[in-house]
Each structure stands twice: as C-alpha cells, then as structure tokens.
Amino acid sequence: MRVVCPGDPRGQAVYILDKITASIAALGGSLDDVVRTRIYLANADDWEAVGRAHGRHFAQARPANTLLEVSRLVGDYLVEIDAEAELARD
C-alpha cells in the first residue's frame, strides 16, 4: 500500500478530494451533487489544514460534513474522506 503525501494531511486530503471529484465526474456529476462528507483524521489537530482543502473543493456547494478523530487509520494514512452524492437519473 503506497501512501500519498506521507506526513502531510493537507496533501492527502487534496489527493482524496481529487479522486472523489473524478469519480463523481465519471458518473456525470460534479461536487455540487455531494450532499454529505465524512472526514476521518488520525490527529484532530490537523482539522484546519484538511478543512481548508475541503473548503476549496466545495467552494460553491457546502455539503453536510462530519469530522471525526479516530484512534488509527490503516497504514500511515492521516486522513480518510468519504462522500455521498445524489445524481440525477436519466
């Protein structure tokens, strides 16, 4: 398992949010379709750096958000983010 941006919670958040953006776009949606995100941090002190990255990605639409500190993430990850989106069906 290769950790992207080791030791850099903001860098990890940007990488994850870029992946979320690409995944939703592949389904024909955008971040405007995201209704909820959950951010898991290994260290709650990283909330500001990760929150800024989240805010830049969701500059237009502000989904409901939950931020949690967890005792341990898999490997050397500092951040994990999940997103729920509602996409229009044709």
Backbone as a chain_set.jsonl record, in Angstrom:
{"seq": "MRVVCPGDPRGQAVYILDKITASIAALGGSLDDVVRTRIYLANADDWEAVGRAHGRHFAQARPANTLLEVSRLVGDYLVEIDAEAELARD", "coords": {"N": [[0.846, -1.165, 0.0], [0.776, 2.053, -1.034], [1.391, 5.124, 0.368], [0.196, 8.289, -0.272], [1.648, 11.477, -0.204], [3.097, 11.293, 2.386], [2.95, 12.019, 5.86], [1.701, 14.464, 5.458], [-1.152, 15.873, 6.012], [-2.865, 17.715, 4.668], [-2.068, 17.439, 1.981], [-2.77, 14.744, 1.582], [-5.536, 14.969, 1.889], [-6.225, 16.644, -0.295], [-5.511, 14.951, -2.418], [-7.337, 12.814, -2.007], [-9.802, 14.196, -2.253], [-9.591, 15.053, -4.903], [-9.742, 12.554, -6.145], [-12.354, 11.836, -5.436], [-13.755, 13.853, -6.773], [-13.137, 13.186, -9.471], [-14.281, 10.627, -9.623], [-17.033, 11.13, -9.268], [-17.443, 12.797, -11.453], [-17.018, 10.978, -13.515], [-19.357, 9.622, -13.442], [-21.064, 11.436, -14.426], [-21.627, 13.593, -12.825], [-21.017, 16.3, -10.462], [-19.148, 18.063, -7.908], [-21.127, 19.609, -6.863], [-23.218, 17.905, -6.551], [-22.749, 16.513, -4.273], [-23.898, 15.635, -1.124], [-23.143, 15.036, 1.426], [-20.247, 14.734, 3.446], [-17.716, 12.868, 5.112], [-15.05, 13.157, 7.254], [-12.21, 11.603, 8.372], [-9.767, 11.749, 10.758], [-6.478, 11.005, 11.822], [-5.311, 12.577, 13.669], [-6.781, 15.071, 15.4], [-5.814, 17.648, 15.488], [-5.088, 18.296, 12.94], [-7.231, 19.35, 11.654], [-7.635, 21.965, 10.63], [-5.94, 22.354, 8.353], [-6.853, 20.287, 6.707], [-9.534, 20.973, 6.577], [-9.38, 23.39, 5.151], [-8.579, 22.469, 2.621], [-10.834, 20.938, 1.993], [-12.767, 22.972, 1.963], [-11.896, 24.477, -0.244], [-12.337, 22.709, -2.367], [-15.075, 22.399, -2.191], [-16.169, 24.932, -2.731], [-18.403, 26.167, -3.877], [-20.736, 24.576, -3.369], [-21.845, 23.55, -0.251], [-21.685, 20.77, 1.381], [-23.313, 18.783, 3.951], [-21.252, 18.004, 6.718], [-19.134, 15.841, 8.542], [-16.667, 15.584, 10.971], [-14.241, 13.551, 12.275], [-12.091, 12.315, 14.812], [-10.083, 9.52, 14.773], [-8.795, 6.571, 16.33], [-6.95, 5.156, 14.89], [-5.865, 4.892, 11.543], [-5.709, 2.846, 8.599], [-2.497, 1.666, 7.734], [-0.116, 4.233, 7.077], [-1.777, 6.357, 6.791], [-3.147, 9.588, 7.283], [-5.495, 10.823, 6.886], [-8.829, 10.183, 5.906], [-11.534, 10.276, 3.684], [-14.961, 10.244, 2.979], [-17.667, 10.491, 0.664], [-21.04, 11.323, -0.102], [-23.198, 11.406, -2.788], [-25.936, 12.693, -4.678], [-27.124, 11.867, -7.66], [-28.724, 12.876, -10.669], [-31.016, 10.831, -12.383], [-31.297, 9.521, -15.643]], "CA": [[0.0, 0.0, 0.0], [1.572, 3.273, -1.162], [0.76, 6.297, 0.973], [0.436, 9.535, -0.992], [1.947, 12.617, 0.67], [3.31, 10.854, 3.77], [3.156, 13.069, 6.851], [1.084, 15.722, 5.017], [-2.604, 15.672, 5.995], [-3.491, 18.528, 3.623], [-1.776, 16.776, 0.705], [-3.6, 13.547, 1.496], [-6.915, 15.409, 1.682], [-6.346, 17.103, -1.685], [-5.477, 13.751, -3.265], [-8.615, 12.112, -1.846], [-10.868, 15.017, -2.828], [-9.439, 14.971, -6.363], [-10.279, 11.248, -6.541], [-13.808, 11.92, -5.304], [-14.2, 14.7, -7.891], [-13.026, 12.402, -10.709], [-15.25, 9.522, -9.574], [-18.371, 11.679, -9.496], [-17.475, 13.274, -12.846], [-17.137, 9.799, -14.383], [-20.77, 9.246, -13.415], [-21.827, 12.533, -15.0], [-21.972, 14.574, -11.812], [-19.988, 17.235, -10.015], [-19.159, 18.227, -6.455], [-22.407, 20.215, -6.499], [-24.135, 16.811, -6.255], [-22.392, 15.914, -2.991], [-24.787, 16.093, -0.063], [-22.552, 14.776, 2.734], [-18.896, 14.184, 3.521], [-17.193, 12.492, 6.426], [-13.592, 13.242, 7.283], [-11.627, 10.867, 9.483], [-8.395, 12.198, 10.981], [-5.701, 10.314, 12.842], [-4.997, 13.594, 14.669], [-7.747, 16.175, 15.257], [-5.099, 18.913, 15.31], [-4.935, 18.53, 11.5], [-8.521, 19.731, 11.093], [-7.607, 23.227, 9.887], [-5.328, 22.133, 7.032], [-7.759, 19.438, 5.939], [-10.734, 21.772, 6.352], [-9.116, 24.348, 4.063], [-8.622, 21.711, 1.359], [-12.243, 20.604, 1.787], [-13.441, 24.213, 1.598], [-11.536, 24.866, -1.622], [-13.013, 21.815, -3.309], [-16.507, 22.625, -2.094], [-16.315, 26.387, -2.625], [-19.748, 26.569, -4.281], [-21.721, 23.787, -2.622], [-21.359, 23.172, 1.08], [-22.447, 19.619, 1.868], [-23.215, 18.475, 5.381], [-19.927, 17.435, 6.936], [-18.79, 15.327, 9.863], [-15.228, 15.446, 11.159], [-14.005, 12.647, 13.398], [-10.75, 11.813, 15.093], [-10.117, 8.08, 15.009], [-7.572, 6.157, 17.016], [-5.955, 4.649, 13.943], [-6.251, 4.612, 10.17], [-4.887, 1.787, 8.025], [-1.195, 2.099, 7.24], [0.368, 5.523, 7.554], [-2.697, 7.404, 6.385], [-3.53, 10.574, 8.289], [-6.819, 11.33, 6.508], [-9.71, 9.41, 5.035], [-12.737, 11.067, 3.424], [-15.96, 9.649, 2.114], [-18.659, 11.46, 0.184], [-22.297, 10.82, -0.641], [-23.725, 12.31, -3.805], [-27.195, 12.348, -5.303], [-27.043, 12.196, -9.073], [-29.971, 12.765, -11.407], [-31.09, 9.673, -13.274], [-31.914, 9.823, -16.951]], "C": [[0.902, 1.242, 0.0], [0.787, 4.446, -0.6], [1.171, 7.533, 0.186], [0.664, 10.644, 0.033], [2.146, 12.19, 2.127], [3.584, 12.037, 4.704], [2.491, 14.398, 6.541], [-0.436, 15.553, 4.941], [-3.317, 16.494, 4.92], [-3.291, 17.876, 2.261], [-2.611, 15.52, 0.518], [-5.051, 13.918, 1.235], [-7.139, 15.865, 0.249], [-6.384, 15.908, -2.635], [-6.822, 13.012, -3.21], [-9.752, 12.894, -2.495], [-10.791, 15.065, -4.348], [-9.989, 13.647, -6.884], [-11.801, 11.238, -6.467], [-14.386, 12.731, -6.46], [-14.213, 13.914, -9.195], [-14.056, 11.273, -10.749], [-16.664, 10.01, -9.861], [-18.499, 12.175, -10.934], [-17.64, 12.102, -13.814], [-18.58, 9.293, -14.452], [-21.677, 10.355, -13.943], [-22.219, 13.609, -14.009], [-20.828, 15.519, -11.511], [-20.049, 17.312, -8.49], [-20.425, 18.919, -5.976], [-23.442, 19.154, -6.123], [-23.857, 16.137, -4.914], [-23.269, 16.508, -1.894], [-24.182, 15.896, 1.325], [-21.131, 14.273, 2.561], [-18.594, 13.819, 4.969], [-15.679, 12.477, 6.331], [-13.113, 12.544, 8.549], [-10.164, 11.282, 9.59], [-7.735, 11.345, 12.052], [-5.37, 11.275, 13.985], [-5.92, 14.795, 14.44], [-7.07, 17.526, 15.079], [-4.893, 19.26, 13.836], [-6.197, 19.074, 10.855], [-8.466, 20.994, 10.249], [-7.062, 23.037, 8.474], [-6.246, 21.305, 6.143], [-9.048, 20.199, 5.625], [-10.56, 22.806, 5.247], [-9.168, 23.648, 2.709], [-10.073, 21.367, 1.013], [-13.006, 21.845, 1.318], [-13.123, 24.683, 0.195], [-12.246, 23.992, -2.643], [-14.522, 22.074, -3.333], [-16.796, 24.11, -1.923], [-17.743, 26.842, -2.94], [-20.816, 25.875, -3.44], [-21.109, 23.375, -1.294], [-22.19, 21.991, 1.595], [-22.378, 19.524, 3.389], [-21.883, 17.758, 5.59], [-19.784, 16.971, 8.382], [-17.284, 15.143, 9.899], [-14.998, 14.629, 12.422], [-12.52, 12.376, 13.572], [-10.905, 10.332, 15.416], [-8.787, 7.648, 15.6], [-6.509, 5.657, 16.043], [-6.593, 4.474, 12.566], [-5.309, 3.536, 9.639], [-3.577, 2.368, 7.512], [-0.768, 3.409, 7.873], [-0.527, 6.676, 7.104], [-3.043, 8.304, 7.561], [-4.971, 11.018, 8.108], [-7.549, 10.275, 5.684], [-10.977, 10.227, 4.898], [-13.698, 10.225, 2.605], [-17.011, 10.7, 1.774], [-19.893, 10.724, -0.326], [-22.837, 11.865, -1.609], [-25.058, 11.781, -4.307], [-27.152, 12.835, -6.738], [-28.41, 11.997, -9.73], [-29.913, 11.528, -12.301], [-31.781, 10.08, -14.555], [-33.116, 8.966, -17.194]], "O": [[1.689, 1.447, 0.923], [-0.332, 4.729, -1.031], [2.361, 7.79, 0.0], [-0.056, 10.73, 1.028], [1.439, 12.673, 3.012], [4.355, 12.937, 4.373], [2.685, 15.367, 7.275], [-0.954, 15.131, 3.907], [-4.279, 16.015, 4.321], [-4.233, 17.771, 1.476], [-3.106, 15.258, -0.578], [-5.727, 13.258, 0.446], [-8.145, 15.505, -0.361], [-7.203, 15.868, -3.553], [-7.372, 12.634, -4.244], [-10.574, 12.318, -3.208], [-11.825, 15.111, -5.015], [-10.627, 13.608, -7.936], [-12.461, 10.687, -7.348], [-15.389, 12.34, -7.057], [-15.19, 13.967, -9.943], [-14.636, 10.999, -11.8], [-17.406, 9.374, -10.611], [-19.542, 11.997, -11.563], [-18.332, 12.227, -14.824], [-18.968, 8.621, -15.407], [-22.901, 10.233, -13.914], [-23.059, 14.455, -14.317], [-19.811, 15.54, -12.205], [-20.909, 16.691, -7.864], [-20.765, 18.826, -4.796], [-24.43, 19.46, -5.455], [-24.632, 15.291, -4.467], [-23.368, 17.726, -1.754], [-24.638, 16.504, 2.293], [-20.839, 13.491, 1.656], [-19.147, 14.391, 5.908], [-15.105, 11.858, 5.435], [-13.556, 12.857, 9.653], [-9.412, 11.177, 8.621], [-8.353, 11.005, 13.061], [-5.172, 10.852, 15.124], [-5.843, 15.453, 13.403], [-7.69, 18.46, 14.57], [-4.557, 20.4, 13.515], [-6.24, 19.247, 9.637], [-9.177, 21.093, 9.249], [-7.661, 23.509, 7.508], [-6.396, 21.598, 4.957], [-9.589, 20.077, 4.526], [-11.495, 23.068, 4.49], [-9.739, 24.178, 1.756], [-10.484, 21.495, -0.14], [-13.802, 21.769, 0.382], [-13.989, 25.231, -0.487], [-12.706, 24.486, -3.673], [-15.159, 21.975, -4.382], [-17.583, 24.495, -1.059], [-18.237, 27.794, -2.337], [-21.692, 26.526, -2.871], [-19.973, 22.905, -1.243], [-23.26, 22.182, 2.172], [-21.501, 20.108, 4.025], [-21.444, 16.992, 4.732], [-20.252, 17.625, 9.314], [-16.696, 14.606, 8.961], [-15.494, 14.967, 13.497], [-11.785, 12.227, 12.595], [-11.747, 9.943, 16.226], [-7.766, 8.302, 15.384], [-5.314, 5.724, 16.33], [-7.711, 3.975, 12.442], [-4.221, 3.342, 10.182], [-3.562, 3.447, 6.92], [-1.023, 3.662, 9.05], [-0.091, 7.826, 7.042], [-3.212, 7.84, 8.688], [-5.599, 11.523, 9.038], [-6.948, 9.571, 4.873], [-11.452, 10.808, 5.873], [-13.293, 9.568, 1.646], [-17.209, 11.667, 2.509], [-19.794, 9.642, -0.905], [-22.92, 13.051, -1.287], [-25.28, 10.571, -4.355], [-27.145, 14.036, -7.008], [-29.15, 11.074, -9.392], [-28.879, 11.228, -12.898], [-32.722, 10.874, -14.554], [-33.757, 9.083, -18.239]]}, "num_chains": 1, "name": "protein.A"}
